[in-house]
Amino acid sequence: MREPFILTSPPDSEGFLAIPDDEANHLTKVLRFSPGDRFVAIDGVGNGWQAEIVGVSKRELKARVLEKLPVETERKSITVAIGAVKGPRMEWAVEKAAELGASAFIPLKTRYAVVEPGEGRSRRWKNIAVAAAKQSRRLTLMKIEYLMAIADLPVQKYQSVWVFDLTDDAIPLTDFGALASLGVTDHREGILILIGPEGGFSDEERQFFRTIGTRFISLGSHPLRTETALVAALVMAKSHLKDR
């Protein structure tokens, strides 16, 4: 069995880790770990440590660091912003975005969005993102942003803004090389991916995207579900950035 990933705070000055109760319970009660068993501790911001359990009691699990892992760095970040869709589908989108290495996930408030997620749903998405990071063995957690209006998106931060929509002037998937010209600024924050809800973007929202100088990308001649388009877009972005 591969060493499980556990979210924790950085080790203390003596190399010992304070394991949260939920993570300790998972190691000892679910995985049946005991002294001598090893795992990977992550802090969620790119740092990881190979660690070993040195003691287990009713009150705590004691572990020490054996080795610090290389810091996980991304050459370019990928932020995804999608029109909010119904519960299970949005949760699936969050999970896949985290597994594929998105840096941040923004639920968009759009004209045709069918839901407006609240605080409780945001907390659930954060938990899903943590589980997905552990499953895909990532040291960095995807950040979950709160619901945001399109006009409030910080588009100036990004090198490129990709809007996936079926418009007459959209760049077809077959013209993948044209994506290199989609930058809206020369900043180095990577790519912002925008995907509409089930009803797509409104004419007013499309006009806003044109105003800020971005272009549209088509994934084909047929509409895709929001979460399906998200996965396809992320794969394209990672290839474009030559991300591992």
Residue pairs with C-beta under 8 A, 6 or more apart in sequence:
2 137
3 38
3 39
3 40
3 50
4 26
4 27
4 31
4 39
4 40
4 134
5 39
5 40
5 41
5 42
5 48
5 133
5 134
5 137
6 19
6 23
6 26
6 27
6 39
6 40
6 41
6 42
6 51
6 134
7 20
7 23
7 41
7 42
7 43
7 44
7 130
7 134
7 141
8 17
8 18
8 19
8 20
8 23
8 41
8 42
8 43
9 17
9 18
9 43
10 43
10 47
11 17
11 41
11 49
11 64
11 65
12 18
15 64
15 65
16 62
16 63
16 64
16 65
17 41
17 49
17 51
17 63
17 64
17 65
19 27
19 41
19 60
19 61
19 63
24 60
24 61
27 33
27 37
27 39
27 53
27 61
28 34
28 56
28 61
31 37
33 39
33 53
33 56
34 53
34 56
35 53
35 54
35 55
35 56
36 52
36 53
37 52
37 53
38 50
38 51
38 52
38 53
38 66
39 50
39 51
39 53
39 63
40 48
40 49
40 50
40 51
40 69
40 137
41 48
41 49
41 51
41 63
41 65
42 48
42 49
42 133
42 134
42 138
42 139
43 139
44 130
44 133
44 139
44 140
44 141
45 139
45 140
45 141
46 71
46 72
46 73
46 139
46 140
47 68
47 69
47 71
47 72
47 139
48 68
48 69
48 72
48 139
49 65
49 66
49 67
49 68
49 69
50 65
50 66
50 67
50 69
51 63
51 64
51 65
51 66
52 63
52 64
52 66
53 61
53 62
53 63
54 62
54 63
54 64
55 61
55 62
56 62
69 139
71 139
72 138
72 139
72 140
74 101
74 103
74 140
74 190
74 243
75 241
75 242
75 243
76 159
76 188
76 189
76 190
76 191
76 241
76 243
77 103
77 104
77 189
77 190
77 191
78 101
78 102
78 103
78 190
78 191
78 193
78 234
78 237
78 238
78 241
78 243
79 102
79 103
79 104
79 105
79 106
79 158
79 189
79 190
79 191
79 192
79 193
80 97
80 102
80 104
80 105
80 106
80 193
80 195
80 230
80 233
80 234
81 105
81 106
81 107
81 108
81 148
81 153
81 192
81 193
81 194
81 195
82 93
82 105
82 106
82 107
82 108
82 194
82 195
82 196
82 197
82 226
82 227
82 230
83 108
83 110
83 112
83 113
83 195
83 196
83 197
83 198
83 201
83 226
84 90
84 107
84 108
84 109
84 110
84 113
84 114
84 115
84 116
84 117
84 147
84 197
85 93
85 113
85 114
85 115
85 197
85 198
85 225
85 226
85 227
86 114
86 115
87 115
87 121
89 225
89 226
89 227
90 107
90 115
90 117
90 121
90 125
90 227
91 124
91 125
91 128
92 227
93 105
93 226
93 227
93 230
94 105
94 125
94 128
94 129
94 132
94 142
94 144
95 128
95 129
95 131
95 132
96 132
96 227
96 230
96 231
96 234
97 105
97 129
97 142
97 230
97 234
98 105
98 128
98 129
98 132
98 133
98 136
98 138
98 141
98 142
99 132
99 135
99 136
100 231
100 234
100 235
100 238
101 136
101 138
101 142
101 234
101 238
101 243
102 142
102 234
103 140
103 142
103 143
103 190
104 142
104 143
104 144
104 145
105 125
105 129
105 142
105 143
105 144
105 145
106 145
106 148
106 153
107 117
107 145
107 146
107 147
107 148
108 147
108 148
108 149
108 150
108 194
108 196
108 197
109 116
109 147
109 148
109 149
109 150
110 150
110 196
110 197
110 201
110 202
110 205
111 199
111 201
111 202
111 204
111 205
112 196
112 197
112 198
112 199
112 200
112 201
112 202
113 197
114 197
114 198
116 147
117 125
117 147
122 144
122 146
125 144
126 144
129 141
129 142
129 144
130 141
132 142
133 140
133 141
133 142
150 194
150 205
150 208
151 208
153 192
153 194
155 161
155 184
155 192
155 212
155 214
156 184
156 185
156 187
157 185
157 187
157 189
157 192
158 184
158 185
158 187
158 189
158 190
158 191
158 192
159 183
159 184
159 185
159 186
159 187
159 188
159 189
159 190
159 191
160 179
160 182
160 183
160 184
160 190
160 191
160 192
161 182
161 184
161 191
161 192
161 194
161 209
161 212
161 214
162 179
162 182
162 191
162 192
162 193
162 194
162 214
162 217
162 233
162 237
163 194
163 201
163 206
163 209
163 214
163 215
163 216
163 217
164 193
164 194
164 195
164 196
164 216
164 217
164 218
164 219
164 229
164 233
165 196
165 200
165 201
165 206
165 216
165 217
165 218
166 200
166 218
166 221
166 223
167 206
167 216
167 218
169 215
169 216
170 215
170 216
170 217
170 218
171 178
171 179
171 182
171 215
171 216
171 217
171 218
172 218
173 217
173 218
173 219
173 220
173 236
176 236
176 240
179 217
179 236
179 240
180 240
182 214
182 215
182 217
184 212
184 213
184 214
190 241
191 237
191 240
191 241
193 230
193 233
193 234
193 237
194 209
195 226
195 229
195 230
195 233
196 205
196 226
197 226
198 225
198 226
200 223
201 209
206 216
209 216
217 233
219 229
219 232
219 233
224 232
237 243
